[in-house]
Amino acid sequence: MSFTSQTKNKRPAADDSADTTKRVKSQAEHDLERLIFGADDDKDVVGEVFSKIDTHAKDGEESERDDGSSDEENEDDDGGDSLFFVDTERPNHIGNTDSNNEASDAEEEEQEEEEAEEEIETAAWVDDDTQNARVALKGSVRTRKLRNAEGENLVHGDVYEERLRQQFQKINPAPKWAQETQTEDAWGSDSDDSDDSEDSKERRREMRAGGDLLKSSKSLLSRSSALLPPSIIDIVRTRNGNQAAPSQSAVSAVQFHPTANVMLTAGLDKTLRLFEVDGKDNQKIQSIFFKDLPISSAQFIRGGQEVVVSGSRRWYYSVDVEKGAVTRISGIPGLPTLKSLKYMHGCNSGDRIAVMSNDGQIHLVSARTKQFIRTLPMNGVVRDVSFTADGNYLWSIGTDNEMYQWDLRQNQCVSRWHDQSMFRATHMEVSSDSSYYASGDHSGMVNIYDVNAIKTQANSAFLNVKPFKALNNLTTSISGLRFNHSSEILGIFSNKTQGQLKLAHLPTGTVFSNWPSMSSNLGFVQCIDFSPHSGFMAVGNDKGKAMLYRLPHFQGY
């Protein structure tokens, strides 16, 4: 009571009104005035203010504004906070050492955070889950080695990734002989020892050239240059090539694009599908439905610019791969009696399409104009044809086991021979380098011939040749044959029994024993194909799947 009465009776003098006004001001404004206009005493004003800012930043609290202050005072307070945080740069020679160090640490942390944000923005790809993840380093013995301090435990996912990388580089450092060094320091330069002879300078240049080879620990020879092992093949199953859009019927045709990472599939469901092949996602590019054509044959022609699709109809379709245009072609002009184009074969490099008739005739059509060119006659019923890689020759075989070689530049037969070891031939195939050709028959026998050996024989109109290798691994009629790009693998299959697919090694002619295995589950194989550089092999079956296999021996696509 006495304290209250004394306060009420005591009246301040008129001269002290200004001091009273100053005392009513908020502490933040008071500090701002001292910082800008200076203080009467010799205290470290800047250090004191920054110490208060650090204290408030650590506690995570904001200064309370005086409810009775005016709008002008609130604006000054906001501007003061922004000024302290962004615009004010503290001189290094002012204030005491402790407060200076705290402010410098805060600025360094802020700068590091800004640099980290810039690195994240410039990164090609950022995984949000990695950044948001928290890893406990004390959880296992291995992760404890990644701690920078004994008490450290939880770290961000990107920090954990960086420490793992540093730990790996620490355990597995690059060998000293492979580290890049100053070439002139190691081997000397031509300018050193100017009195040396030209032979000495030449030896130093050769030593520097040899030092360049030692800067890398990679193999000097690529695996693709090594020979393919003859008995065991390295093959890995990947995601189905048409996993994104399986066929609703048996896959009757599968083929890789000659230059791009694209594969086509087609079947009796009247749909042509194109896929981008990478072995992981194999995304679908396009699908085309032909309502009046169950597809029996689909293949790239003209270097992959076009796809021809045919079946047991008089008409067929042409698809422009680049433009996506589809053209319906009503049969072959000049051949009105040809009722089926089921057996149509195209050439990737040449301007020819071969259509087999039910008799011994092969009709040639221009791949560019789709006009009829010429008919190549055979004595027996034609069973299969195959173009050479350059498109200059066409090989054909008939039921009478006679083989024909046609020169398409002259449109005439240049060689013909008989195979006595065959029983009703069904299919044949010529390798990409024209060094081998193979034929299969109804009994499951496959004969492999060396073309170079045939050329050494007498150049007569009729030759009696023998195969250098006969394969009897299949027991049912041969449905197709396919060589890979390097003529090192021959694939043979039959669609009469499940799992009837074998891969043969060339030039030994031995069949790989480790594949397919009992767990391969191939089904009834309908077609096979190798990618342009044999990196992949596709197998189409009766379940609508285009099974994709990776051949690691061949590094390319």
Salt bridges, closest charged atoms under 4 A:
ASP31 OD2 - LYS52 NZ 3.26
GLU33 OE2 - LYS25 NZ 3.03
ASP41 OD2 - LYS43 NZ 3.88
GLU48 OE1 - ARG34 NH1 3.78
GLU48 OE2 - LYS52 NZ 3.85
ASP77 OD2 - ARG65 NE 3.75
ASP78 OD1 - ARG65 NH2 3.57
ASP81 OD2 - ARG65 NH2 2.73
GLU152 OE2 - ARG163 NH2 2.80
GLU161 OE2 - ARG165 NH2 3.38
GLU162 OE1 - ARG165 NH1 3.03
ASP190 OD2 - ARG205 NH1 3.15
ASP190 OD1 - ARG208 NH2 3.43
ASP196 OD2 - ARG204 NH1 3.18
GLU202 OE1 - ARG205 NH2 2.91
ASP212 OD1 - LYS215 NZ 3.44
ASP269 OD2 - ARG273 NH1 3.05
ASP292 OD2 - ARG328 NE 3.28
GLU306 OE1 - ARG302 NH1 3.02
GLU306 OE2 - LYS370 NZ 2.84
ASP384 OD1 - HIS345 NE2 3.64
ASP384 OD2 - HIS427 ND1 3.20
GLU402 OE1 - ARG416 NH1 2.77
ASP407 OD1 - ARG409 NE 3.23
GLU429 OE2 - ARG482 NH1 3.44
ASP529 OD1 - ARG482 NE 3.68
